[in-house]
Amino acid sequence: MLGMYNLFIAYNENAWNGDPLIIEVGRFCEYTDRDIADRFHALDDVAVAELSRLPCIFGYERGGSGTDPKFGRLRAVRRLGNGEIKIEYEIIDLQPFLSEDDLTALSAELGINLHARGFSELDRTHWAVKHIDLFRVLLSHGIILPPWACYTPPPVNIITHRFDVALSFPGELRDEVAPLAKELRSQLGHDACFYDFFYTSQLARPSLDDLLQDIYRNRSRLIVVYLSSDYQSKDWCGVEFRAIKEIIMAREYDRIMYVRMDDGRVDGVLKTDGYIDGRRFSYLDIAHFVRQRIDLLPG
C-alpha cells in the first residue's frame, strides 16, 4: 500500500447505504495517474487484494444528493459479464469526517481534479485510485483514521541504512525533540531521520554503543545536537558525542548543527562555536534550518 486511497463518487442518493454498487468498467481508474491505472486496470486477484487494503472515501456527485461523504473499505470487487463491476464495501462511521464542502476545499490535498475536461471530478460517477497518503492529509485537519488506514513503509535495517539527519539529545529534552523528529520524518521521508523512538525494536541489542557510533559517525549526513547541562551528564549522550568529536577532528564541520537549550557546559563545545538558540526558535523553525543545511551537503 504505497500511500494511496480509493475515491468513489456516485450520483444516486441511495448509494453507500450498504447495498453493492454497480458501475461501468470504463469508469474504473478515471482521474487516476497512468502508472496506477496500468497497475490495477486488470482487476485480477492481486489487484483486488491490494485495492482492498486501501482506505476509501465514498462520496456523492455535487449535483445529486448533497450528502456528506463516508469513510470505509472494500470488501469484494467482481467483474460482471456485461462490462460492469460489482463493488461491495463496508462503511465505517467516523466522527468527525469530511463534509461535502470539505471535498472541494481540500481537493488539492486529496488529489481531486476540479477542472478535468472542463468539469469537476466531483460531477461524475467513477472510481479513482489516488496516490495520496489519506491518513496524513486528514490527520492534519483533525480527522483520525483507524490504524489500518495508515501507510507504513517496510522497516529499514538500521545496521546498514543511511540517514539524512540524526538527533542527539538528553532524555530531559524529549518533549522538545519529538515534534522536530516527526516534522523531519514528514518533510524528508519516513526513514530519513534517526530518532531513537522510531527504531525502538532494532536498538534493543548488545553492543548498542558500537551501533550508535557507526550511525552518527558514518551513516548520517547531518547531526543535530541539543546542547544542555543534562547533555553533559548523560552516558548515552557521551557515547554519541564520541562519534561527533571524530567528525569535528576530521574537520567535517558542515555535518554538525548545534541547538542550545540552556547555558550548561558540554565538554568539546567551545564558546566560539555557533548554535541555534532553541529557546528562541520553534521546532518548525529548526526543521527549516535542518532542511537548509542538508540541501548544502553533498549527496
KEKEVO-50195 format. One record per residue (C-alpha): y negated, z, x; residue number from 1. Coordinates in Angstrom, 3 decimals. Example, Ala and Ser with C-alpha at 12.3 -4.5 7.8 and 13.67 -1.06 7.14 Angstrom:
2
<volum py="4.500" pz="7.800" px="12.300" n="1"/>
<volum py="1.060" pz="7.140" px="13.670" n="2"/>
END
This chain:
299
<volum py="0.000" pz="0.000" px="0.000" n="1"/>
<volum py="-2.946" pz="-1.284" px="2.023" n="2"/>
<volum py="-5.900" pz="0.274" px="0.206" n="3"/>
<volum py="-5.518" pz="-1.823" px="-2.941" n="4"/>
<volum py="-5.605" pz="-1.308" px="-6.675" n="5"/>
<volum py="-4.763" pz="-3.275" px="-9.840" n="6"/>
<volum py="-7.601" pz="-4.177" px="-12.201" n="7"/>
<volum py="-6.569" pz="-5.148" px="-15.730" n="8"/>
<volum py="-9.168" pz="-6.442" px="-18.192" n="9"/>
<volum py="-8.185" pz="-7.106" px="-21.818" n="10"/>
<volum py="-10.156" pz="-8.212" px="-24.862" n="11"/>
<volum py="-8.030" pz="-6.637" px="-27.573" n="12"/>
<volum py="-9.492" pz="-3.280" px="-28.594" n="13"/>
<volum py="-5.950" pz="-2.013" px="-29.155" n="14"/>
<volum py="-4.912" pz="-2.804" px="-25.590" n="15"/>
<volum py="-3.850" pz="0.088" px="-23.366" n="16"/>
<volum py="-2.560" pz="2.134" px="-26.306" n="17"/>
<volum py="0.879" pz="2.318" px="-24.716" n="18"/>
<volum py="2.329" pz="-0.935" px="-26.028" n="19"/>
<volum py="3.234" pz="-3.615" px="-23.436" n="20"/>
<volum py="0.583" pz="-6.235" px="-22.734" n="21"/>
<volum py="1.414" pz="-9.942" px="-22.605" n="22"/>
<volum py="-0.823" pz="-12.237" px="-20.510" n="23"/>
<volum py="-0.555" pz="-15.804" px="-19.267" n="24"/>
<volum py="0.868" pz="-16.253" px="-15.767" n="25"/>
<volum py="-2.269" pz="-18.153" px="-14.789" n="26"/>
<volum py="-4.398" pz="-15.076" px="-15.360" n="27"/>
<volum py="-2.487" pz="-13.059" px="-12.771" n="28"/>
<volum py="-4.397" pz="-12.766" px="-9.478" n="29"/>
<volum py="-7.592" pz="-14.220" px="-10.887" n="30"/>
<volum py="-10.621" pz="-12.876" px="-8.962" n="31"/>
<volum py="-8.246" pz="-11.880" px="-6.153" n="32"/>
<volum py="-8.609" pz="-12.679" px="-2.449" n="33"/>
<volum py="-6.474" pz="-15.656" px="-1.473" n="34"/>
<volum py="-4.306" pz="-13.792" px="1.048" n="35"/>
<volum py="-3.458" pz="-11.121" px="-1.519" n="36"/>
<volum py="-2.789" pz="-13.704" px="-4.243" n="37"/>
<volum py="-0.437" pz="-15.582" px="-1.901" n="38"/>
<volum py="1.338" pz="-12.333" px="-1.136" n="39"/>
<volum py="2.060" pz="-11.401" px="-4.749" n="40"/>
<volum py="1.995" pz="-14.636" px="-6.767" n="41"/>
<volum py="5.807" pz="-14.961" px="-6.915" n="42"/>
<volum py="6.105" pz="-11.621" px="-8.745" n="43"/>
<volum py="9.552" pz="-11.155" px="-7.258" n="44"/>
<volum py="11.205" pz="-7.746" px="-6.953" n="45"/>
<volum py="9.456" pz="-6.971" px="-3.654" n="46"/>
<volum py="6.025" pz="-7.880" px="-5.018" n="47"/>
<volum py="6.528" pz="-5.917" px="-8.226" n="48"/>
<volum py="7.706" pz="-2.864" px="-6.294" n="49"/>
<volum py="4.565" pz="-2.895" px="-4.151" n="50"/>
<volum py="2.227" pz="-3.560" px="-7.080" n="51"/>
<volum py="3.819" pz="-0.670" px="-8.961" n="52"/>
<volum py="2.776" pz="1.728" px="-6.212" n="53"/>
<volum py="-0.897" pz="0.848" px="-6.618" n="54"/>
<volum py="-3.297" pz="2.781" px="-8.868" n="55"/>
<volum py="-4.612" pz="0.850" px="-11.860" n="56"/>
<volum py="-7.828" pz="0.563" px="-13.830" n="57"/>
<volum py="-7.208" pz="-0.620" px="-17.388" n="58"/>
<volum py="-10.472" pz="-1.959" px="-18.785" n="59"/>
<volum py="-11.764" pz="-3.990" px="-21.696" n="60"/>
<volum py="-13.900" pz="-7.104" px="-21.834" n="61"/>
<volum py="-17.522" pz="-6.170" px="-22.349" n="62"/>
<volum py="-17.754" pz="-8.319" px="-25.492" n="63"/>
<volum py="-14.687" pz="-6.639" px="-27.002" n="64"/>
<volum py="-14.148" pz="-3.043" px="-27.932" n="65"/>
<volum py="-16.844" pz="-1.353" px="-25.867" n="66"/>
<volum py="-14.265" pz="1.285" px="-24.982" n="67"/>
<volum py="-14.249" pz="3.124" px="-21.664" n="68"/>
<volum py="-11.591" pz="2.051" px="-19.137" n="69"/>
<volum py="-8.481" pz="4.090" px="-18.471" n="70"/>
<volum py="-6.505" pz="5.065" px="-15.372" n="71"/>
<volum py="-2.774" pz="4.721" px="-14.838" n="72"/>
<volum py="0.072" pz="2.942" px="-13.109" n="73"/>
<volum py="2.506" pz="0.090" px="-13.682" n="74"/>
<volum py="5.988" pz="0.850" px="-14.952" n="75"/>
<volum py="7.517" pz="-2.640" px="-15.217" n="76"/>
<volum py="6.479" pz="-6.272" px="-14.843" n="77"/>
<volum py="8.594" pz="-9.191" px="-16.065" n="78"/>
<volum py="8.027" pz="-12.929" px="-16.206" n="79"/>
<volum py="8.861" pz="-14.368" px="-19.601" n="80"/>
<volum py="10.306" pz="-17.809" px="-20.092" n="81"/>
<volum py="7.215" pz="-19.195" px="-21.823" n="82"/>
<volum py="4.770" pz="-18.854" px="-18.915" n="83"/>
<volum py="3.704" pz="-15.332" px="-19.753" n="84"/>
<volum py="4.004" pz="-11.920" px="-18.101" n="85"/>
<volum py="5.020" pz="-8.733" px="-19.867" n="86"/>
<volum py="3.323" pz="-5.651" px="-18.424" n="87"/>
<volum py="4.492" pz="-2.111" px="-19.108" n="88"/>
<volum py="2.339" pz="0.763" px="-17.887" n="89"/>
<volum py="1.585" pz="4.463" px="-18.084" n="90"/>
<volum py="-1.871" pz="5.768" px="-18.970" n="91"/>
<volum py="-2.814" pz="8.954" px="-17.096" n="92"/>
<volum py="-5.611" pz="10.996" px="-18.629" n="93"/>
<volum py="-8.261" pz="11.867" px="-16.029" n="94"/>
<volum py="-11.375" pz="13.890" px="-16.725" n="95"/>
<volum py="-13.787" pz="12.708" px="-15.560" n="96"/>
<volum py="-13.079" pz="8.999" px="-15.181" n="97"/>
<volum py="-15.127" pz="5.816" px="-15.309" n="98"/>
<volum py="-17.186" pz="4.765" px="-18.294" n="99"/>
<volum py="-17.658" pz="1.168" px="-19.415" n="100"/>
<volum py="-21.116" pz="1.167" px="-17.805" n="101"/>
<volum py="-19.644" pz="2.509" px="-14.546" n="102"/>
<volum py="-17.570" pz="-0.650" px="-14.085" n="103"/>
<volum py="-20.787" pz="-2.641" px="-13.958" n="104"/>
<volum py="-22.783" pz="-0.100" px="-11.953" n="105"/>
<volum py="-20.034" pz="0.283" px="-9.336" n="106"/>
<volum py="-18.920" pz="-3.352" px="-9.378" n="107"/>
<volum py="-19.753" pz="-3.986" px="-5.711" n="108"/>
<volum py="-17.877" pz="-0.890" px="-4.538" n="109"/>
<volum py="-14.905" pz="-1.732" px="-6.757" n="110"/>
<volum py="-14.796" pz="-5.386" px="-5.647" n="111"/>
<volum py="-15.576" pz="-6.676" px="-9.143" n="112"/>
<volum py="-17.334" pz="-10.039" px="-9.286" n="113"/>
<volum py="-20.060" pz="-10.141" px="-11.913" n="114"/>
<volum py="-21.168" pz="-13.702" px="-11.128" n="115"/>
<volum py="-17.966" pz="-15.690" px="-10.672" n="116"/>
<volum py="-18.147" pz="-19.264" px="-12.010" n="117"/>
<volum py="-21.282" pz="-18.421" px="-13.970" n="118"/>
<volum py="-19.926" pz="-15.415" px="-15.856" n="119"/>
<volum py="-18.732" pz="-11.924" px="-15.139" n="120"/>
<volum py="-15.197" pz="-10.960" px="-14.230" n="121"/>
<volum py="-15.569" pz="-8.297" px="-16.892" n="122"/>
<volum py="-15.869" pz="-11.010" px="-19.531" n="123"/>
<volum py="-12.347" pz="-12.410" px="-19.135" n="124"/>
<volum py="-8.865" pz="-11.067" px="-19.769" n="125"/>
<volum py="-6.945" pz="-11.075" px="-16.463" n="126"/>
<volum py="-5.058" pz="-9.078" px="-13.847" n="127"/>
<volum py="-6.680" pz="-8.850" px="-10.413" n="128"/>
<volum py="-5.495" pz="-7.102" px="-7.274" n="129"/>
<volum py="-8.405" pz="-5.683" px="-5.285" n="130"/>
<volum py="-8.364" pz="-4.911" px="-1.569" n="131"/>
<volum py="-10.325" pz="-1.697" px="-2.149" n="132"/>
<volum py="-9.403" pz="1.939" px="-1.480" n="133"/>
<volum py="-9.879" pz="3.149" px="-5.045" n="134"/>
<volum py="-9.189" pz="6.782" px="-4.139" n="135"/>
<volum py="-12.028" pz="6.853" px="-1.610" n="136"/>
<volum py="-14.530" pz="4.951" px="-3.772" n="137"/>
<volum py="-14.031" pz="7.176" px="-6.802" n="138"/>
<volum py="-13.953" pz="10.374" px="-4.742" n="139"/>
<volum py="-17.466" pz="9.558" px="-3.517" n="140"/>
<volum py="-18.538" pz="9.594" px="-7.181" n="141"/>
<volum py="-16.836" pz="12.865" px="-8.075" n="142"/>
<volum py="-13.663" pz="11.382" px="-9.578" n="143"/>
<volum py="-10.455" pz="12.750" px="-8.091" n="144"/>
<volum py="-7.318" pz="10.632" px="-8.418" n="145"/>
<volum py="-3.776" pz="12.022" px="-8.121" n="146"/>
<volum py="-2.415" pz="12.320" px="-4.551" n="147"/>
<volum py="-0.023" pz="9.386" px="-5.043" n="148"/>
<volum py="-3.050" pz="7.101" px="-5.507" n="149"/>
<volum py="-4.394" pz="7.932" px="-2.052" n="150"/>
<volum py="-3.652" pz="5.324" px="0.587" n="151"/>
<volum py="-2.336" pz="6.954" px="3.764" n="152"/>
<volum py="-1.514" pz="4.658" px="6.699" n="153"/>
<volum py="1.722" pz="5.208" px="8.618" n="154"/>
<volum py="1.279" pz="8.013" px="11.190" n="155"/>
<volum py="0.429" pz="7.115" px="14.764" n="156"/>
<volum py="2.175" pz="8.710" px="17.735" n="157"/>
<volum py="-0.471" pz="10.793" px="19.495" n="158"/>
<volum py="1.577" pz="10.751" px="22.705" n="159"/>
<volum py="0.525" pz="7.124" px="23.216" n="160"/>
<volum py="-2.279" pz="6.438" px="20.700" n="161"/>
<volum py="-5.806" pz="5.732" px="21.985" n="162"/>
<volum py="-8.755" pz="7.282" px="20.116" n="163"/>
<volum py="-12.366" pz="6.194" px="19.865" n="164"/>
<volum py="-13.544" pz="9.803" px="19.889" n="165"/>
<volum py="-12.093" pz="13.282" px="20.439" n="166"/>
<volum py="-13.719" pz="16.531" px="19.297" n="167"/>
<volum py="-13.632" pz="19.678" px="21.465" n="168"/>
<volum py="-14.850" pz="22.905" px="19.834" n="169"/>
<volum py="-14.028" pz="26.598" px="19.341" n="170"/>
<volum py="-12.399" pz="27.650" px="16.093" n="171"/>
<volum py="-15.507" pz="29.571" px="15.078" n="172"/>
<volum py="-17.275" pz="26.233" px="14.603" n="173"/>
<volum py="-14.595" pz="24.569" px="12.475" n="174"/>
<volum py="-16.724" pz="24.686" px="9.320" n="175"/>
<volum py="-19.392" pz="22.672" px="11.140" n="176"/>
<volum py="-16.987" pz="20.257" px="12.849" n="177"/>
<volum py="-14.626" pz="19.476" px="9.956" n="178"/>
<volum py="-17.205" pz="17.462" px="7.935" n="179"/>
<volum py="-18.021" pz="15.447" px="11.062" n="180"/>
<volum py="-14.338" pz="14.711" px="11.666" n="181"/>
<volum py="-13.879" pz="13.494" px="8.092" n="182"/>
<volum py="-17.023" pz="11.368" px="8.280" n="183"/>
<volum py="-15.898" pz="9.779" px="11.556" n="184"/>
<volum py="-12.493" pz="9.050" px="10.060" n="185"/>
<volum py="-14.241" pz="7.342" px="7.144" n="186"/>
<volum py="-16.595" pz="5.307" px="9.343" n="187"/>
<volum py="-14.380" pz="4.467" px="12.323" n="188"/>
<volum py="-10.914" pz="4.249" px="10.779" n="189"/>
<volum py="-8.077" pz="6.551" px="9.839" n="190"/>
<volum py="-6.826" pz="7.293" px="13.357" n="191"/>
<volum py="-9.958" pz="6.689" px="15.408" n="192"/>
<volum py="-10.935" pz="10.367" px="15.722" n="193"/>
<volum py="-8.832" pz="13.071" px="17.389" n="194"/>
<volum py="-9.320" pz="16.295" px="15.430" n="195"/>
<volum py="-6.543" pz="18.868" px="15.606" n="196"/>
<volum py="-6.081" pz="19.377" px="11.855" n="197"/>
<volum py="-5.462" pz="15.623" px="11.424" n="198"/>
<volum py="-2.341" pz="15.890" px="13.612" n="199"/>
<volum py="-1.012" pz="19.392" px="12.955" n="200"/>
<volum py="2.674" pz="18.400" px="12.915" n="201"/>
<volum py="2.502" pz="16.491" px="16.197" n="202"/>
<volum py="0.679" pz="19.308" px="18.003" n="203"/>
<volum py="3.493" pz="21.781" px="17.284" n="204"/>
<volum py="5.319" pz="21.125" px="20.591" n="205"/>
<volum py="5.927" pz="22.621" px="24.024" n="206"/>
<volum py="3.526" pz="21.783" px="26.877" n="207"/>
<volum py="0.688" pz="21.186" px="24.460" n="208"/>
<volum py="-1.810" pz="21.722" px="27.264" n="209"/>
<volum py="-0.496" pz="18.646" px="29.088" n="210"/>
<volum py="-0.726" pz="16.514" px="25.935" n="211"/>
<volum py="-4.276" pz="17.641" px="25.142" n="212"/>
<volum py="-5.492" pz="16.986" px="28.668" n="213"/>
<volum py="-3.983" pz="13.489" px="28.530" n="214"/>
<volum py="-5.690" pz="12.763" px="25.198" n="215"/>
<volum py="-9.081" pz="13.995" px="26.390" n="216"/>
<volum py="-8.908" pz="12.619" px="29.924" n="217"/>
<volum py="-7.143" pz="9.279" px="29.458" n="218"/>
<volum py="-6.920" pz="8.222" px="25.828" n="219"/>
<volum py="-10.291" pz="8.963" px="24.205" n="220"/>
<volum py="-13.265" pz="6.716" px="24.759" n="221"/>
<volum py="-15.844" pz="9.392" px="23.894" n="222"/>
<volum py="-15.524" pz="13.204" px="23.988" n="223"/>
<volum py="-17.846" pz="15.207" px="21.719" n="224"/>
<volum py="-18.092" pz="18.799" px="22.999" n="225"/>
<volum py="-19.502" pz="21.524" px="20.727" n="226"/>
<volum py="-21.060" pz="23.995" px="23.159" n="227"/>
<volum py="-21.483" pz="27.663" px="22.236" n="228"/>
<volum py="-20.859" pz="31.125" px="23.583" n="229"/>
<volum py="-17.474" pz="31.034" px="21.826" n="230"/>
<volum py="-16.523" pz="27.834" px="23.679" n="231"/>
<volum py="-16.798" pz="29.667" px="26.991" n="232"/>
<volum py="-14.325" pz="32.370" px="25.945" n="233"/>
<volum py="-11.590" pz="30.291" px="24.252" n="234"/>
<volum py="-8.395" pz="29.460" px="26.134" n="235"/>
<volum py="-7.780" pz="26.099" px="24.458" n="236"/>
<volum py="-11.369" pz="25.024" px="24.980" n="237"/>
<volum py="-10.768" pz="25.814" px="28.642" n="238"/>
<volum py="-7.713" pz="23.553" px="28.655" n="239"/>
<volum py="-9.707" pz="20.714" px="27.119" n="240"/>
<volum py="-12.684" pz="21.264" px="29.394" n="241"/>
<volum py="-10.485" pz="20.881" px="32.483" n="242"/>
<volum py="-9.941" pz="17.269" px="31.435" n="243"/>
<volum py="-13.640" pz="16.910" px="30.621" n="244"/>
<volum py="-14.570" pz="18.109" px="34.111" n="245"/>
<volum py="-12.281" pz="15.431" px="35.547" n="246"/>
<volum py="-14.281" pz="12.840" px="33.613" n="247"/>
<volum py="-17.519" pz="14.303" px="34.974" n="248"/>
<volum py="-16.137" pz="14.277" px="38.541" n="249"/>
<volum py="-15.327" pz="10.589" px="38.091" n="250"/>
<volum py="-18.978" pz="10.088" px="37.060" n="251"/>
<volum py="-17.920" pz="8.655" px="33.693" n="252"/>
<volum py="-20.905" pz="10.325" px="32.068" n="253"/>
<volum py="-21.086" pz="7.846" px="29.204" n="254"/>
<volum py="-17.834" pz="9.307" px="27.879" n="255"/>
<volum py="-19.278" pz="12.784" px="27.257" n="256"/>
<volum py="-21.590" pz="13.874" px="24.418" n="257"/>
<volum py="-22.709" pz="17.496" px="24.202" n="258"/>
<volum py="-23.654" pz="19.135" px="20.906" n="259"/>
<volum py="-25.167" pz="22.560" px="21.446" n="260"/>
<volum py="-24.800" pz="25.151" px="18.681" n="261"/>
<volum py="-26.355" pz="28.151" px="20.455" n="262"/>
<volum py="-27.728" pz="29.110" px="23.861" n="263"/>
<volum py="-24.471" pz="30.512" px="25.188" n="264"/>
<volum py="-23.389" pz="29.655" px="28.728" n="265"/>
<volum py="-20.468" pz="27.300" px="29.392" n="266"/>
<volum py="-19.258" pz="27.036" px="32.972" n="267"/>
<volum py="-19.730" pz="23.488" px="34.221" n="268"/>
<volum py="-22.597" pz="22.686" px="31.852" n="269"/>
<volum py="-25.984" pz="22.746" px="33.571" n="270"/>
<volum py="-29.490" pz="23.257" px="32.239" n="271"/>
<volum py="-30.287" pz="19.692" px="33.265" n="272"/>
<volum py="-27.524" pz="18.252" px="31.058" n="273"/>
<volum py="-28.698" pz="16.536" px="27.885" n="274"/>
<volum py="-27.392" pz="17.517" px="24.476" n="275"/>
<volum py="-27.836" pz="17.081" px="20.725" n="276"/>
<volum py="-29.118" pz="20.202" px="19.021" n="277"/>
<volum py="-26.533" pz="20.915" px="16.325" n="278"/>
<volum py="-28.916" pz="23.445" px="14.768" n="279"/>
<volum py="-31.368" pz="20.667" px="14.053" n="280"/>
<volum py="-29.201" pz="17.685" px="13.100" n="281"/>
<volum py="-26.687" pz="17.404" px="10.249" n="282"/>
<volum py="-23.099" pz="16.216" px="10.653" n="283"/>
<volum py="-24.172" pz="12.853" px="9.201" n="284"/>
<volum py="-26.825" pz="12.544" px="11.899" n="285"/>
<volum py="-24.277" pz="13.420" px="14.564" n="286"/>
<volum py="-21.809" pz="10.876" px="13.170" n="287"/>
<volum py="-24.554" pz="8.257" px="13.514" n="288"/>
<volum py="-25.176" pz="9.299" px="17.119" n="289"/>
<volum py="-21.453" pz="9.096" px="17.864" n="290"/>
<volum py="-21.328" pz="5.561" px="16.470" n="291"/>
<volum py="-24.262" pz="4.570" px="18.670" n="292"/>
<volum py="-22.560" pz="5.931" px="21.768" n="293"/>
<volum py="-19.211" pz="4.308" px="21.006" n="294"/>
<volum py="-20.898" pz="0.952" px="20.463" n="295"/>
<volum py="-22.255" pz="1.144" px="24.023" n="296"/>
<volum py="-18.870" pz="1.816" px="25.610" n="297"/>
<volum py="-16.640" pz="-0.953" px="26.952" n="298"/>
<volum py="-13.694" pz="-1.748" px="24.720" n="299"/>
END
